[in-house]
Amino acid sequence: MNIDIYKDRQTRRTAVLVSGGGTNLQAIIDASSRGDMPHADIALVVSSDRNAFALERAKEACIARTVLDEMDYMDNDVFDGVRYDDDLAMVLQKNSIDVVVLAGFLVIVGSKVLKLYKNRIINVHPSLIPSFCGDGFYGLFVHEAALNRGVKITGATVHFVNEITDGGKIIMQKAVEVMDWDTPETLQRRVMEQAEWIILPQALEALCAGKLE
């Protein structure tokens, strides 16, 4: 990546995009509080749902918050992705954001944001890509698919974001064992605890430190 865009600053202003409970956001906040991400300045949280609990987590951590509610971009029951993308790009630029993290963000990032933040947007996905990824694979659906397939090992992946859903270059992966007694809910929780909450802050710090290409 070209770190010249950061000029001489030691930290990178980071926006975390969320849609729900914000457990991965909390993992980032906790890592920052521990001093594990010295190059990442968590400057903004953007939510696609005005009722997302992630906003409360951001408030508790004194992080600036912006809501771009997906429902405000519906036109005759059709989502206006272009207008959403334009507004998201404007918010990110207005806040001088360097790096973007998708942490359970359920809106597809559009071409304008992808172009502005090429190789500076990362996402955490709850499987070992290329397994159980792509369109339709999110949340519990991923873990249901893993259990239905009968795999013994699953995990999580942090990857760059491009125009292909879950198709960007892999940054980090961490494996998690599947237990015989697992349900989608228990597997989801263990993948978060043993993989997502570990590798997402690590990948973010590596990106902000200029260690990824």
Summary of the structure (lengths in Angstrom):
residues: 213
radius of gyration: 16.6
end to end distance: 4.6
largest distance: 51.7
contacts: 687
relative contact order: 0.17
helix: 38%
strand: 23%
